[in-house]
């Protein structure tokens, strides 16, 4: 894309996880396809807006991201910029699972806390 033009430079995906009504868990992924637009904060801003939308529209309380081993930029984005916490590593898929819990989510039971 030329500077100043309008167009898509990447995409954000959200998936309502199985048993969403009980867990309120959403999986997120992002890709900034246009290399010249990476490192400008578009990914973190897009994900923040997506998470806010999910909280308001769907009542999401937990967000997860599955990051391929070796994808340092994505791992850093979710962990350092968005405050996700590493939870596990899936050896068979070579993926890190990072998560961010919002108020109202009980990690032990993976369910919504009673209010």
C-alpha positions as CSV (number, residue, x, y, z in Angstrom):
1,X,0.0,0.0,0.0
2,X,1.1,3.5,-0.7
3,X,1.4,5.9,2.2
4,X,-1.9,7.7,2.6
5,X,-3.9,5.2,0.7
6,X,-6.7,3.2,2.3
7,X,-6.7,-0.6,2.3
8,X,-6.3,-3.7,4.4
9,X,-2.9,-4.2,5.9
10,X,-3.8,-7.3,8.0
11,X,-6.6,-8.9,10.0
12,X,-7.7,-9.7,13.5
13,X,-9.6,-12.9,14.2
14,X,-11.7,-13.8,17.2
15,X,-13.1,-17.2,18.0
16,X,-15.7,-17.8,20.7
17,X,-14.3,-20.9,22.4
18,X,-16.4,-24.1,23.0
19,X,-18.7,-23.7,25.9
20,X,-18.4,-19.9,25.7
21,X,-21.5,-19.3,27.8
22,X,-19.8,-21.0,30.7
23,X,-16.2,-19.9,30.2
24,X,-16.6,-16.5,28.4
25,X,-13.3,-17.4,26.7
26,X,-12.3,-15.9,23.4
27,X,-9.3,-16.9,21.3
28,X,-7.5,-14.1,19.4
29,X,-5.1,-14.0,16.5
30,X,-3.7,-11.2,14.3
31,X,-1.6,-10.8,11.2
32,X,-0.1,-7.6,9.8
33,X,0.5,-8.8,6.3
34,X,2.0,-5.6,4.9
35,X,5.6,-5.5,6.3
36,X,5.8,-1.8,6.1
37,X,3.0,-1.4,8.6
38,X,4.6,-3.6,11.3
39,X,6.0,-2.0,14.4
40,X,3.6,0.9,14.3
41,X,1.3,-0.2,17.1
42,X,-1.5,-1.3,14.7
43,X,-1.6,-4.9,16.1
44,X,-1.7,-3.8,19.8
45,X,-4.3,-1.2,19.1
46,X,-6.4,-3.5,17.0
47,X,-6.3,-6.2,19.6
48,X,-7.2,-3.8,22.4
49,X,-10.2,-2.6,20.5
50,X,-11.2,-6.2,19.7
51,X,-11.0,-7.2,23.3
52,X,-13.0,-4.2,24.4
53,X,-15.7,-5.1,21.8
54,X,-15.7,-8.7,23.0
55,X,-16.2,-7.7,26.6
56,X,-19.0,-5.3,25.8
57,X,-20.8,-7.2,23.1
58,X,-20.3,-10.8,24.3
59,X,-19.4,-10.5,28.0
60,X,-15.9,-12.0,27.4
61,X,-13.9,-12.5,30.5
62,X,-10.9,-14.4,29.3
63,X,-8.7,-14.1,26.2
64,X,-6.2,-16.6,24.9
65,X,-3.7,-16.6,22.1
66,X,-1.8,-19.6,20.6
67,X,1.6,-18.5,19.4
68,X,3.9,-20.7,17.3
69,X,7.2,-21.4,18.9
70,X,9.8,-19.0,17.5
71,X,7.3,-16.2,16.7
72,X,9.1,-13.8,19.0
73,X,7.2,-10.7,17.7
74,X,3.7,-12.2,18.4
75,X,4.8,-13.6,21.7
76,X,6.2,-10.2,22.8
77,X,3.1,-8.4,21.6
78,X,0.7,-10.5,23.7
79,X,3.0,-10.9,26.7
80,X,4.7,-7.5,27.0
81,X,2.3,-5.1,25.3
82,X,-1.1,-6.6,26.1
83,X,-0.3,-8.2,29.5
84,X,-1.0,-11.8,28.6
85,X,0.5,-14.5,30.8
86,X,2.2,-17.6,29.5
87,X,0.2,-20.7,30.7
88,X,1.4,-23.7,28.8
89,X,3.3,-25.1,25.8
90,X,1.7,-27.6,23.5
91,X,4.6,-29.8,22.4
92,X,2.6,-31.5,19.6
93,X,1.7,-28.2,17.9
94,X,4.8,-26.3,19.1
95,X,2.6,-23.5,20.4
96,X,2.6,-21.3,23.5
97,X,-0.7,-20.6,25.1
98,X,-0.9,-17.1,26.6
99,X,-4.0,-15.8,28.4
100,X,-5.4,-12.7,29.9
101,X,-8.1,-13.0,32.6
102,X,-10.5,-10.1,33.2
103,X,-12.4,-9.4,36.5
104,X,-15.0,-12.1,37.1
105,X,-13.1,-15.1,35.8
106,X,-12.0,-18.0,38.0
107,X,-8.8,-19.6,36.6
108,X,-9.1,-22.6,38.9
109,X,-12.5,-23.7,37.6
110,X,-12.3,-21.9,34.2
111,X,-15.7,-20.5,34.9
112,X,-17.3,-17.2,35.6
113,X,-17.2,-16.2,39.3
114,X,-20.5,-15.7,41.0
115,X,-21.2,-12.1,41.6
